[in-house]
Amino acid sequence: MAKFEDCIQRLEKIVQELEKGEVPLEKSLTLFEEGMRLSTSCRKELEEAEGKVEILLKQNGKVQPEPFDSVSR
């Protein structure tokens, strides 16, 4: 499985290609299918990471979610 960052970069390239509208239909479908697979993979990885964060934040048997502020970290 590709790394999350690699998947995101590839998804961005696919979106850019499809947005141009210059790709033949057959290739558009192939790109769309690849994009859907990458999207599913990224979503799964994010869900796993979220689960790990919740486990780390467990206190007294209760999950206490805390917002992640990527700007201040």
N, C-alpha and C positions, 0 to 999 in steps of 0.2 A: 504494500500500500504506500502511496506517495505521501510525503509530508504535507501537513495542512497548508503551509505557506505556498508550496509548489502547486497544490490544487487550486488555491485562490488565484495565483498568477495565471494559470492556464485558463481558469474560468473567465478571467478578465479579458484574455486574448480572444477567447471564443465569442464573448459578447461583442467585442469591438468588431470582429469579422462579420458577425451576423447583422450588426447595426448598420454596417456600410451598405448592405443590400446588394453587393456585387457577387455574391457566392451563388453558384448554381443550386437548384433545389435539392438535388441528391446530396451534395456536400453539406448544405444547410442542415439537412436531416441528420447526417452523420455527426456534425458538430453539435447539434442539439442533443442527440443521444449521449455523446461524450460529456457534455455539460451537465446533463441530468445525473449521470453516474458520479461525476466529481462533486456535484452539489450534495448528493446523498452521502458520499464519503465524508465530506466536510461537516455536514450536520451531525453525523454519527460521532465524529471525533469531538465536536463541541459538546454534545450531550454527555459523552464519557468524561470530559474535562469538568463539566458542571457537576456531575456526580461526585467526582473526586474532591472538588472544592466544598461541596455540601458535607461530605464525610469529615473533612478537615475542620469545618466550622461547627460540628456537632458539639453541643454542650448539654450535659444532664439529659441525654437521650432525645433532645429536641434540636431540630435544625433551625439555626438562626441565620437566615440569609443576610448577607451584607453586600451592598452595591460595590461593584468593582469600578473604580475611577482610574482608568488607564492614563489620564492626563497627569495626575498627581504622583504616579508611581514611576 
